[in-house]
């Protein structure tokens, strides 16, 4: 499918690590057009006995992580936010 998110090798490893162990993960690297889609990840997960919902939940957890932004300062005091998080609602 055109426009569907594709996961790179490192992201795939993190998703399956999270789906199998439930560990917390760090910030994802920038998205690139190569890799696997969520549907493909779920197929691979099903082959090794993972439920598609767990893989989707792990992928969502990976996508919800945001990179920490450098803080702007004025006279040594912070003048900007250090993290921006998109909320899954309006």
N, C-alpha and C positions, 0 to 999 in steps of 0.2 A: 504494500500500500504506500502510495506517495505521501510524504509528510509525516509518516509515523516515526516516533522517536526510535533511534537505533543506539544500542549500548555497545561501548568499546570493550575490549578484552579485560581491562582493569576494572571497569564498572561491572562487568559480568561476574568476575571473581568476587567482588564485594557483595553483589546482590545475593549470590548463592551462599556466601559465608553468612550473611545476615539471615537468610531464609532457613539455614540449617542450625545456626547457633543462636541467633537473636542478639548478637553483639552490636554495640553502637559503632557507627562508622564515621569517618571524617568527611570533609568537603569533597564533592565530586570534581573531577577535572572538567575543563570546558567540553561541551558537546561537539562531536564531529560527525560527519555523515556516514562513516563506516561503522560496522558492528552488527548487532542483532536487535530485532524489535522485541517488544514485550511478549508478543505471541510466540515468537521463536524461542525466547527464554523459557516460557511456560512449557513448550514442547520438550525442551531439553530437560527441564526440571521434572516433568512427568515421566521421562525415561528413567530417571534415577529415584523415583518415588516421592517427589515433592508435589504437594497440592498446588494447582495454579494460583489459588488465592494467596498462599504464602509467598510465592514468587512475586505476585503483583504488589503485595503489601511491602515486601523488601525493596522493590523498585521504587515505590512511592516514598519510602523512607529515605532512599538514596537521593531522589529528586528533591525532597523537601529540605535537604541540607544545603546551606548557602555558604559561600566563601566569606570569610571575615574580611571586611574592608578596612583599609588603613584609615586611621582617624586623623582628621584635620585639627590643628591646634592653633590657638592664638595666645601668645604670652605663656605657653606651657599648659593651657587649659583646653580640654577637648571642646571642639565647636561643631562636631558632626557625629552621626551615628556610627557605631562600630560594626553593626550587623543588620542586614535587611532580610526579612523573612516574608515570603509570600504566604498569605493565609488562604486555605482552600474554601473561601466563601466570599461573598460580596462585602 
